[in-house]
Amino acid sequence: MAHEINNPLAGMRNGFALIKADLTPEHPHFELLDLIDREIERIGSIVHQMYQLYGRAPQKASEFDMRRTVGEVLALLERIAKRRGVALVARAAESLPSVCLPEGEVKQVLYNLIHNAIQASPAGEQVTVGIAADCGEVCVTVIDRGPGIG
């Protein structure tokens, strides 16, 4: 199965590289190119983990900015939220320390959590993602206006 996913993924990587080479920084969506590139790499990483399911080594922790990671996840979910009539709102503290975690895994958890919040929220409502720091720790909260688990 991993092989079947990796083949089209390689084609996507190559096609994206050609598109990326033709766009200039003046293009209105140029800032999304790095996000797309990282997400393609993340798919490759997920497939690699699937391939090594029985001897899976956890992703290595690396230092990153949670504000950037949350922003990337929100960008990925923006179209889904708009289709459902749900607004995405991010609120972050002015000063946040970097975190040292497996970023791909954090991104996957945030994606799933925020996606679920969007699905639970009625049209016209909002999903708020907050990022705060307390005693050197970073805390991410996701608040939706859904009915909750019954």
PECOR-V442490 format. One record per backbone hydrogen bond with DSSP energy under -1.0 kcal/mol. NH is the residue of the N-H (numbers start at 1). CO is the residue of the C=O. If there is no record, write none. Layout:
BEGIN
nh:co
NH:CO
NH:CO
END
This chain:
BEGIN
nh:co
5:1
6:2
7:3
9:5
10:6
11:7
12:8
13:9
14:10
15:11
16:12
17:13
18:14
19:15
20:16
21:17
27:24
30:27
32:29
33:30
36:32
37:33
38:34
39:35
40:36
41:37
42:38
43:39
44:40
45:41
46:42
47:43
48:44
49:45
50:46
51:47
52:48
53:50
62:101
64:99
69:65
70:66
71:67
72:68
73:69
74:70
75:71
76:72
77:73
81:77
82:78
83:79
84:80
85:82
86:81
87:125
89:127
91:129
93:131
99:64
101:62
103:101
106:102
107:103
108:104
109:105
110:106
111:107
112:108
113:109
114:110
115:111
116:112
117:113
118:114
119:115
120:116
121:117
124:85
125:122
127:87
128:143
129:89
130:141
131:91
132:139
134:137
137:134
139:132
141:130
143:128
END
